């Protein structure tokens, strides 16, 4: 049976999934880019941008798992772009250029309707205005026997967690402190939600932890 998973989600030691003061020039917030150093050097990340080479080993194993086995993605609007409120036009098509890394139907949570966007490489952005459960229902139908990935950001993961809709989470805890930003675990009791640590591995750049119900 297919699962709803979070995978490759980077956190600081103090539990932040993005830094403060996010902007067009700084989409991950101040210091937020450092959360993903474990990912940037991997073969998986480089291949997403048409580059050869990249690291192997534990970080690559988790990087590859974070992008494979999914038939649909769900993203919060902030993960799609910096625009707030009504869409001014149809010019913005995401952070990733003409060929985003998803290659599957990708559902964007928003309060403002917009027509779907067909991108290169099989990515289709679909904008969902009637909540997280409606988005998940559509994503499951699109994914078929494959898993659905809750891609972020922090607020989106928290909403699905609190609704009891996530089966498994892989966090990559980076050895940095942010101090401020978007906290993942405030007010969330993972054991009470039925989660247990299923595996963990440590590298120079991250501690990978998988929790599941």
N, C-alpha and C positions, 0 to 999 in steps of 0.2 A: 504493500500500500504506500502511496506517495506521502511525503512528509512536508511540513512547513518548517523551513530552517532559516536560521541566521548563520552566516559563514564568513570568515575572514573579517570580522568586525573588530577594529582596533580600538583599544582603550588605553588610557594612561594608568599608572599605578594607583592614582587617586580617583579612578573611576569615570573619567570624562571621555566621551567619544568624539568631541570636537572642542576646539579652543574658543575663547570669546571673540567678539567683534568680527563675525563672519561678514564677508563682502565679496563683490565681484572679483577683486584683486586677491582676496584671501579667503577662498571658499571654505576652507577647513578651519578657519579662525586662527588667531595668533597661536603659534606653536603646534597647530593641529597637523601640519604636514609631517612632523617628526613621528607621529603615531604610526605612520605607514612605512617607515624605513625598512622593516622586515619584508615588505611586499615589493618595494620598488626594484630591488635587485634580482628578483626571481625570474626564472625562465617564463613563467606564466605571465607576469606583468609585461615583460619585454615583448612577448609574442602578441599581446593585445594591441601593440602599436607597430607591428610589422618588423620588429627588431629581432636579431638572432642572439644566441647566447643567454647568459643569466645563470644565477646560482641554482644548484641542486640541493639535496638534503632536506632537512625537516621543514624549513620555511617554504621551500618549493612544494613539498608534499601538501602542506595545508593550503598554500596558494592555489594549487591545481584543484583541490577539493572544493575550494570556495567559489569556483566558477564552473564546475561541471555537475552534471546530473540534474540540471534545472530546466523545466519547460516553461517557466514564467517567472518574472520578477515583480516585486511591488516596491515602489519608492515613494517617500514623502516628497512634497513639492520642492522643498529646499534642496533635495538631492538632484532635482532636475534643473534648477536654475535659481538665480538671485531675485527674480521678479516677484513682487508681492501684489496682492489685490487683483483686479481685473487684468486680463491679458491685453496689453496695448495693441498688439498685432500678432502675426504668426511668425515673426522673424526668428525668435529664440527657439532653438531645437535641441537644447541640452549642452552640457559642458564638453562633449566628447567629439565634436566634429560630425562628419557625414556618416561615419561608420562606428557607432557606439559598441561597447564590448559585450552587449547582452545577447544579441542574435536570437531573440525570442520575443514574444509579446511582453511588454513591460508596462505595468499599470501605475499611473501617477495619481496619488491622492491629492485632491484639490477641492476648493470651494467654488471654483470658477470653470465653467464648461469650456471645452475646446475640442475641435475635431481631431481625430487620430492623426498621427504623423508616421508615414512610412519612411524608414531610413535604409541605408545600405546595410548589407550583411544580415538581413532578416529581422532586425529590431523594428518593432512597431510600438510606438508610444500611444497608450490609451488613457485618457483622462477620466477619472472616476470621481463623481461629486456626491455620492450617497453613502460614503463611509467605508470603514475598514473591512467590515464583513462582506459588503457587496463587492469590494475589490478582490477579496480572497475567493469568493465564489466564482468570479470571472476568471481569476488566475488559475484556479483548480481546473476549470473546464478547458482552459487553453493549454495547460501543462499535461493533461492526460495522465499517463502513468509515471511521469517524471515529477520531481519535487518542485515546490514553490519556494523561492528565496525572498525573504523580507530583507531588502537591501539597505534600509536605513532611511533617514538618519535616526538619531537617538530617539526622538519623539515618536517616530513611527514604530520602532522596535518596542518601546515601552507600551504603546497602545495595544499592540498585539499580544505582548506578554500579559498585561493586566486583564485582557479579555480571554486568556487561556487558550490562545490559538496557535502557539508555537510549540513544536515538538522537540527541537534541538537547537542549541546555540554554540557556535565556536567563536570564542574571544581570543584575540591576539593582544596580550597585555604587554605594552612597550615600556621599557625602563626609563620613563620620563614622568615628570610631574607637571601638570598644567595649572593647578590651583583654582582656575575658573573655567567655565565653559558649559557644556551640556552634560550633566551627570546621568549615568545610565541607571544606577540602582537605588536612587533616593525613593523611599516609600515602597520598594519592591522586595518581597521576601521570597527568594527563589526556592528554598526548601518547602515553604508553605504551598507553593505552586506545584510541588511535586518533582522538582529538578534535583538531580544528583550529578556530581562530577563523574564522567565516564572515562575520560582520558586526559592526559596532559603531557607536554614535552616542552623543554626549554632550550632556546638557542641564545646566541649573543644578543640578538635583536628583539626577541619576544618570548613570552611564556604562552604557549598555546594551550587553551583549556576548552574542552568540549563538555557541556552539560546537557542532559537530556531527561525526559520524563519516562 
